[in-house]
């Protein structure tokens, strides 16, 4: 009799556990997903607008459910900018590019290389009159560097101050050139101080040659050219930018912004609405009002007009700490940023959600619960033969339709919204335990040998 009752009680306990399992309704935000490609594993690039609905900074409240509301096994891929890498700095040779004037788009030149690809000579394709050639740019020989190029460092004649703005192109054969965007370096004198900017970020790709072309102005005389290359064990996810945030002016030259939630911000972009703005700044941050401000970064922000176009530096790098508040302090000797707080955008590292599809679609991404525990697995556990190449070959999941957002669950009045099923199960369990205790007590009191 006691054995049968114990089995029944165990069944009730199982039912209670099943009844308490997390479901989509336990989260404030539900986002429909569509899957394509090869399963059963799918990876989702988590949009920042969706990520901001999380209630836990480390995304412990992210879940994926199938059509029946069953949770799916999943992992989070959030490779940081500080991935393990082998970096090297290489001094490279540079060769001048001349043209008839600064309006000529591409100087006509003849380039010679060795059989190994090392650049040895660049000369004009046509003979021009003496004194009519203008230095338009430089070609850098990176043929000896085999790793992806991460950064360019330039130095030039100290007599030439101001901003140096140029286009960057890459090639492996000196015939076909791919745009790598724009670069900008500067040497400025400000408030009895000298401000110099020598580094330009490159896209992390390999190339044998780089071509730097100055637009609308003569190029400066280079005195040094270095390339930073790096081989990473795994490349970081790209950065994703937030919508603009309104800020608060704390005092003269001091502004603050409240982030939507705790986030590992890696860059900030300050809106410089007024032309001819020059502002040395420092950035600090903290988790809440009880903490002191911690210094994060400093630099020079500017928006200046040069040769009829805006030259803008409005971004600063951050160390990637989890922040809820950001403060900007401005040295107002440069004129400040105005009476109103400028808009701020922040960038965080993109996050991938990788899940193992089980059951029937459609699948739903759910997040927004401050109390649940993390349920994600390591990628190597979720995908037994995991590798970076394997990850790229997984099926794709993407957000379709609008997110369904509801208010966080609150405790309702005793007469409304009670979970009578769960209360009934608990009542049965307690009664069963009481009955089992009574039977045991009765058996213990029965005299020895009495049937």
Secondary structure, DSSP 8 states (H G I E B T S, - for coil): -HHHHHHHHHHHHHHHHHHTS--GGGSSEEEEEEEESS-SEEEEEE-HHHHTT-SSTT-TT-EEE-TT--B--EEEE---TT--EEEEEEE-EEEEEEESSTT-SS--EEEEE-TT--EEEEEESS---TT--EEEEEEEE-TT--S-EEEEEEEE-TT--EEEEEEEEEESSSSS-EEEEEEEEEEEEETTEEEEE-EEEEEEE--SEEEEEESSS----EEEEEEEEEEESS----EEE---B--EEEETTEEEEEEEEEEEEEEEEE---SSSEEEEEEEEEESSTTS--EEEEEEEEEEEEETTEEEEE-EEE----EEEEEEEEE-GGG--S-SS---EEEEEE-EEEEEE--SSS-EEEEE--SS-------HHHHSTT--HHHHHTSEEEEE-S--EE--------TTSS--HHHHHHHHHHHHHHHHHHHHHHHHHHS-TT--
